Amino acid sequence: MRGGPRSRHHHRGRWHVHARVERFAEPSLLLLLRERPAHGYDLLERLPELIGEQRVEMGNLYRLLRGLEEEGLVASQWADGKRTYAITDSGLRLLDEWVDALRRALDRTNDFIKRYEERR
């Protein structure tokens, strides 16, 4: 039985919480493309290791890549019958901002956990 935000649900008398970073696929894709240009299937295979999900929907991946390309954060070209994606300079700057934001979130999370542990 589900209720409340997607990050938590109550089942069989127990809470199940998934601490998720929303929109984490975007910085993950940018990071993978910073490592090396890649085609969609390569990204589809590598993305779960960063976002912690078993399976990524191909349609969602390509929608995100198209959106990033429309914003000038990613560029693509056809080679050997495959579209290969690469991060742009603007994408690198956005990735830097994502890392700064994630560091701030990590600091807040660590402060939260520390406070929780002090009151135990």
C-alpha positions as CSV (number, residue, x, y, z in Angstrom):
1,M,0.0,0.0,0.0
2,R,1.5,3.3,-1.0
3,G,0.8,6.8,0.4
4,G,2.6,10.0,0.8
5,P,5.6,11.1,-1.2
6,R,7.3,8.7,-3.5
7,S,10.3,8.7,-1.2
8,R,8.5,6.8,1.5
9,H,5.8,4.2,2.0
10,H,4.4,2.2,4.9
11,H,4.1,-1.5,4.3
12,R,3.4,-4.3,6.8
13,G,3.8,-2.1,9.8
14,R,7.1,-0.7,8.7
15,W,8.3,2.5,7.0
16,H,10.4,2.1,3.8
17,V,12.3,5.3,3.0
18,H,14.3,6.0,-0.1
19,A,16.6,9.0,0.3
20,R,16.6,10.2,-3.3
21,V,18.1,13.2,-5.0
22,E,15.5,14.4,-7.4
23,R,16.7,14.9,-11.0
24,F,19.9,13.1,-10.2
25,A,19.9,11.6,-13.7
26,E,20.9,14.9,-15.2
27,P,24.2,15.5,-13.3
28,S,24.9,11.8,-13.7
29,L,24.6,11.9,-17.5
30,L,26.8,15.0,-17.5
31,L,29.4,13.3,-15.4
32,L,29.4,10.2,-17.7
33,L,29.8,12.4,-20.7
34,R,32.6,14.3,-19.1
35,E,34.4,10.9,-18.7
36,R,33.9,10.2,-22.4
37,P,31.5,10.8,-25.3
38,A,29.0,8.0,-25.6
39,H,26.0,6.7,-27.4
40,G,22.6,6.1,-25.8
41,Y,23.0,2.3,-25.2
42,D,26.4,2.9,-23.4
43,L,24.8,5.6,-21.2
44,L,21.8,3.3,-20.6
45,E,24.2,0.6,-19.2
46,R,26.4,3.0,-17.2
47,L,23.7,5.2,-15.7
48,P,22.4,2.8,-13.1
49,E,25.7,2.7,-11.3
50,L,25.3,6.4,-10.5
51,I,21.6,6.8,-9.9
52,G,21.1,3.5,-7.9
53,E,18.3,2.2,-10.0
54,Q,18.3,-1.2,-11.6
55,R,16.8,-0.1,-14.9
56,V,16.6,3.1,-16.8
57,E,13.8,3.6,-19.3
58,M,15.3,4.2,-22.7
59,G,12.6,6.7,-23.7
60,N,13.3,8.8,-20.5
61,L,17.0,8.7,-21.3
62,Y,16.6,10.0,-24.8
63,R,14.1,12.7,-23.7
64,L,16.6,13.9,-21.2
65,L,19.5,13.9,-23.7
66,R,17.4,15.8,-26.3
67,G,16.5,18.4,-23.6
68,L,20.1,18.8,-22.6
69,E,21.1,19.1,-26.3
70,E,18.4,21.8,-26.9
71,E,19.9,23.8,-24.0
72,G,23.4,23.5,-25.4
73,L,24.7,21.4,-22.6
74,V,25.3,18.3,-24.7
75,A,26.1,18.0,-28.4
76,S,25.6,15.0,-30.6
77,Q,26.7,13.7,-34.0
78,W,26.0,10.6,-36.1
79,A,28.9,8.2,-36.5
80,D,28.8,4.6,-37.7
81,G,25.0,4.6,-37.6
82,K,24.9,5.7,-33.9
83,R,24.3,9.1,-32.4
84,T,27.2,9.9,-30.0
85,Y,26.7,12.5,-27.3
86,A,29.4,14.7,-25.8
87,I,29.3,17.3,-23.0
88,T,29.8,21.0,-24.1
89,D,31.6,23.8,-22.2
90,S,28.2,25.0,-20.9
91,G,27.5,21.4,-19.8
92,L,30.8,21.4,-17.9
93,R,29.9,24.6,-16.1
94,L,26.5,23.2,-15.2
95,L,28.1,20.0,-13.9
96,D,30.3,22.2,-11.7
97,E,27.2,23.9,-10.3
98,W,25.6,20.5,-9.7
99,V,28.6,19.3,-7.7
100,D,28.5,22.5,-5.6
101,A,24.8,22.0,-4.9
102,L,25.3,18.3,-4.0
103,R,28.2,19.3,-1.6
104,R,25.8,21.7,0.1
105,A,23.1,19.0,0.3
106,L,25.7,16.6,1.7
107,D,26.7,19.1,4.4
108,R,23.0,19.6,5.3
109,T,22.5,15.8,5.4
110,N,25.6,15.2,7.5
111,D,24.5,18.0,9.9
112,F,21.0,16.3,10.1
113,I,22.5,12.9,10.8
114,K,24.9,14.3,13.4
115,R,22.1,16.0,15.2
116,Y,20.0,12.9,15.1
117,E,22.9,10.8,16.5
118,E,23.5,13.3,19.4
119,R,20.0,12.9,20.6
120,R,20.0,9.1,20.5
